[in-house]
Amino acid sequence: MHPSGRRVGQAHNHMTQRVYSRAAMKILTPIRTGRLVIREFREDDWGPFHALISDPSLVERREELSAEDAARKRIQEVVSAQESPSRCSYELAICMAESGEFIGEADLGFMPGGNEAEIGIVLSRTVRGAGLGTETCRALIDLAWGTFGIRRVVGYCDRVNAPSRRMMEKAGMHLEDERKVYDERQQRWRDACIYAFERG
């Protein structure tokens, strides 16, 4: 989870390789909250996406996407995947409802077995501290349950990423564990906090 630093993806945050086994429908309608619209990525989003992901202030950076060509290719891949009949990972653009301005990335991905989802969020430095990360986090939790019937949602962040920890706590998630996890992207072990939300 990365309001000041992804993957969502967290993400986009993929600390372990995910193997999907749950078929899912395409999201057709944007998600609307009090201040935000969370929608499918479009190919012309690659510019603001690149600016977001290459920001040196991010705590959890995605160095592999810092080049313009890499960011453009990634968004093309995301858009292409939207048409997959067995789509099980949702990378979504976060925009201000009033202006339509792109301000971040949200990710919802199904974990093995299809009974759990992982969320990740990256926000632009221009909007951090205004509660928009918490608003997005709650929307993803509602999406997991309301659209896909998934009761358990988890989020990972670096142990030192205090803004991400506060965001998940304010969204109703609780600290479940602290341990070292292997980051497939960066090919290194990280000290991580694991937060969870589970409906009764």
Summary of the structure (lengths in Angstrom):
residues: 200
radius of gyration: 15.1
end to end distance: 23.5
largest distance: 44.5
contacts: 692
relative contact order: 0.22
helix: 28%
strand: 32%
